[in-house]
């Protein structure tokens, strides 16, 4: 296999839609369909690394691949320091927002430009950064941003860690704002972690399917049976069924292959990668006992 560019080719693989994504994706598709008739907002939460960003990217790709003239725009929210930050970040890459204008004028400009360019869906990843706006008058401005988008026929899909659930806890808002967001057809869904191997019933193993996907797109030789039950268990143990941790392991293996520090994925390479980049200590490295070193 060609070493040069191996890591980039591995990272450029298609988005993997895990079976665990099925229910959240169904909820999001229903929210999108509902937005043609009623204000529609949906929130997807979950632990870090379970695949929220992957699912948000898939939603954007799915909507933009449909024959409809309407499009989706995805933004990965950064730190929010003011009530206008959400608007400015959401518009980045699409159009400019007048600098010398009030928050209300900025919101009007965003809605007009967004719809004029045939965008129908705004996907906000890392939505938990909006929590900084749930203080005093800022909570009303945050609520205004979401409800105005929904009332304008823009479907709002929010993705965030478990704390993002607080965005729709009415106790966070004043009596004036209370219920403004929840009343707009909001759906919620929590993404689960991949279940433990020992709790799987039947022949279809979601974790094995995950590993097979990575093997399919691997850009370096593999000299270990990664689908062997013992190896699957060890990979699950060090990642806790976390997509991000698993991706980190495979990416580092590719980086070592590309820099001529490894010729293939072996038990020893997995042991080294896990020790240095995951557990950082020998005692918590299951590949030590697996490889006999």
C-alpha positions in Angstrom: 0.0 0.0 0.0 1.1 3.6 -0.7 2.3 5.2 2.5 2.2 8.9 1.4 -1.2 10.4 2.1 -2.5 7.2 3.9 -3.9 9.2 6.9 -5.6 11.7 4.7 -7.2 8.9 2.6 -8.4 7.2 5.7 -9.9 10.3 7.1 -11.6 11.1 3.8 -13.8 8.0 4.1 -17.6 8.2 3.8 -19.6 9.0 6.9 -20.4 5.8 8.8 -24.0 5.6 9.9 -24.1 3.2 12.8 -27.3 1.2 13.6 -27.5 3.2 16.9 -28.1 6.3 14.7 -31.3 5.0 13.3 -33.7 6.3 15.9 -32.2 9.8 16.2 -32.0 10.1 12.4 -35.7 9.1 12.2 -36.7 11.8 14.7 -34.6 14.4 12.8 -36.3 13.5 9.4 -39.7 13.9 11.0 -38.7 17.3 12.4 -37.6 18.3 8.9 -40.8 17.1 7.3 -42.9 18.9 10.0 -41.1 22.2 9.3 -43.0 22.5 6.0 -46.2 22.9 8.0 -45.3 24.0 11.5 -42.4 25.6 13.4 -40.0 22.7 14.0 -37.0 22.4 16.4 -35.2 19.2 17.3 -32.5 18.5 19.9 -30.1 15.5 19.9 -27.9 15.0 22.9 -25.4 12.4 24.0 -22.0 11.8 25.6 -18.9 13.1 24.0 -17.7 10.9 21.1 -20.9 8.9 20.5 -21.3 10.3 17.0 -23.3 13.5 17.3 -21.1 15.4 14.9 -21.0 12.5 12.5 -24.8 12.4 12.5 -25.1 16.2 12.1 -22.8 16.0 9.0 -24.9 13.1 7.6 -28.1 15.2 8.1 -26.6 18.0 6.1 -25.4 15.6 3.4 -28.8 13.8 3.3 -30.9 17.0 2.9 -28.6 18.5 0.3 -28.7 15.3 -1.7 -32.5 15.3 -2.0 -34.2 16.5 -5.2 -35.8 19.4 -3.3 -34.6 22.9 -4.0 -34.1 23.5 -0.3 -30.7 23.1 1.3 -29.2 22.6 4.8 -26.4 24.5 6.4 -24.3 23.1 9.3 -22.4 25.2 11.8 -20.1 24.0 14.6 -20.7 26.5 17.3 -17.7 27.9 19.1 -17.6 29.9 22.4 -20.6 32.3 22.6 -19.7 35.6 24.2 -22.7 37.7 23.2 -26.2 37.3 22.0 -25.2 38.1 18.4 -22.4 35.5 18.3 -24.8 32.7 17.4 -26.2 34.7 14.5 -22.7 35.7 13.2 -21.3 32.1 13.5 -24.4 30.6 11.8 -24.0 33.0 8.9 -20.2 32.4 8.5 -19.4 31.0 5.0 -22.8 32.0 3.6 -23.2 35.7 3.8 -22.2 38.7 5.9 -24.1 40.2 8.8 -24.2 44.0 9.2 -21.7 45.0 12.0 -23.4 48.2 13.0 -26.9 46.9 13.7 -28.9 45.8 16.7 -29.4 42.1 17.6 -32.9 42.3 16.2 -31.7 43.7 12.9 -28.9 41.1 12.7 -31.5 38.3 13.2 -33.8 39.8 10.5 -30.8 40.0 8.1 -29.9 36.4 8.8 -33.4 35.0 8.2 -33.8 37.0 5.0 -30.4 36.0 3.5 -30.8 32.4 4.7 -34.2 31.9 3.0 -33.2 33.9 -0.1 -30.4 31.4 -0.8 -33.0 28.5 -0.5 -31.7 27.3 2.9 -34.4 25.5 4.8 -32.5 23.8 7.7 -30.0 25.2 10.1 -27.9 22.5 11.9 -26.1 23.7 15.0 -23.5 21.4 16.4 -22.0 21.9 19.9 -25.3 23.6 20.9 -24.3 23.5 24.6 -22.3 26.7 24.0 -25.7 28.4 24.0 -26.1 27.7 27.7 -24.0 30.8 28.4 -27.0 32.8 27.1 -29.4 31.5 29.7 -28.8 34.3 32.1 -31.0 37.3 32.7 -32.2 39.1 29.6 -30.0 37.0 27.4 -32.3 34.0 27.8 -35.0 36.0 26.0 -32.6 36.9 23.2 -31.6 33.2 22.8 -35.3 32.2 22.8 -36.0 34.9 20.2 -33.3 33.6 17.9 -34.6 30.0 18.0 -38.3 30.8 17.8 -38.0 33.4 15.0 -36.1 30.9 12.9 -38.8 28.3 13.5 -41.6 30.8 12.8 -39.9 31.8 9.6 -40.2 28.1 8.4 -36.5 27.3 9.1 -36.0 23.9 10.6 -33.5 24.1 13.5 -31.6 20.9 14.4 -29.5 21.2 17.5 -26.7 18.7 18.6 -25.0 18.9 21.9 -23.7 17.0 24.9 -26.0 15.9 27.7 -26.0 19.4 29.3 -27.6 20.8 26.2 -30.9 19.4 27.5 -30.9 22.5 29.8 -31.6 24.6 26.7 -35.2 23.4 26.8 -35.8 23.3 30.6 -38.3 26.0 31.1 -37.1 26.8 34.6 -34.1 28.5 32.9 -36.3 31.2 31.5 -38.3 34.0 32.8 -42.1 33.9 32.8 -42.1 36.0 29.6 -39.9 33.5 27.8 -41.2 30.3 29.3 -42.5 27.8 26.8 -41.6 29.9 23.7 -39.2 27.2 22.4 -40.9 24.1 23.7 -44.2 25.0 22.1 -42.7 25.0 18.6 -42.8 21.4 17.8 -39.6 20.5 19.5 -38.5 16.9 19.5 -35.7 15.4 21.7 -33.6 12.3 21.3 -30.5 11.0 23.1 -27.9 9.1 21.2 -26.7 5.9 23.1 -23.2 4.6 23.3 -22.6 1.3 21.4 -23.7 -1.5 23.7 -21.2 -3.8 25.4 -20.3 -6.9 23.5 -21.4 -9.2 26.3 -24.9 -7.8 26.2 -25.4 -8.4 22.5 -28.0 -11.0 21.5 -28.2 -12.6 18.1 -25.7 -12.8 15.3 -25.5 -9.1 14.4 -22.9 -7.4 16.5 -23.0 -3.5 16.2 -19.4 -3.2 17.6 -18.1 -5.7 15.1 -19.9 -3.9 12.3 -18.1 -0.7 13.4 -14.7 -2.4 13.3 -15.4 -3.9 9.9 -16.2 -0.4 8.6 -12.8 0.9 9.8 -11.1 -2.2 8.2 -12.9 -1.6 4.9 -11.4 1.9 4.7 -8.0 1.1 6.2 -5.1 2.3 4.1 -2.4 0.1 5.6 -1.8 -3.6 5.9 -3.4 -5.4 8.9 -1.6 -8.4 10.4 -4.1 -9.1 13.2 -7.7 -10.3 13.1 -9.5 -7.2 14.5 -12.8 -9.0 14.4 -11.7 -11.9 16.6 -13.7 -11.8 19.8 -10.8 -11.3 22.1 -9.5 -8.3 20.0 -13.0 -6.9 19.7 -13.4 -7.0 23.5 -10.0 -5.3 24.0 -10.8 -2.5 21.6 -14.2 -2.0 23.3 -12.4 -1.9 26.7 -10.0 0.9 25.8 -12.6 3.0 23.9 -15.8 2.2 25.9 -17.6 2.0 22.6 -16.6 5.6 21.7 -16.3 6.5 18.0 -13.9 9.3 18.7 -11.5 7.1 20.7 -11.6 4.4 18.1 -11.0 6.9 15.3 -8.0 8.2 17.3 -6.4 4.7 17.5 -6.8 4.0 13.8 -5.6 7.5 12.8 -2.5 7.2 14.9 -1.8 3.8 13.3 -2.0 5.4 9.9 0.3 8.3 10.9 2.9 5.8 12.1 2.5 3.8 8.8 2.9 7.0 6.8 6.1 8.0 8.7 7.6 4.5 8.3 7.4 3.8 12.0 5.1 0.9 11.4 4.5 -1.5 8.5 1.1 -2.8 9.5 -1.5 -3.0 12.3 -0.3 -5.6 14.7 -0.9 -6.4 18.3 2.3 -4.6 19.2 1.4 -1.5 17.3 -2.1 -1.4 19.0 -0.4 -1.9 22.4 2.0 1.0 21.7 -0.7 3.4 20.4 -3.1 2.6 23.3 -0.3 3.0 25.9 0.9 6.4 24.6 -2.2 8.0 23.3 -5.2 6.4 25.1 -4.5 5.0 28.6 -1.1 6.6 29.0 0.0 3.9 31.4 0.9 0.2 31.2 -1.5 -1.1 33.9 -4.6 0.0 32.0 -3.5 -1.3 28.6 -5.3 -4.6 27.7 -3.2 -5.1 24.6 -0.2 -5.7 26.8 -1.7 -9.0 28.1 -3.2 -9.7 24.7 0.1 -9.6 22.9 2.0 -11.3 25.8 4.4 -8.4 26.2 
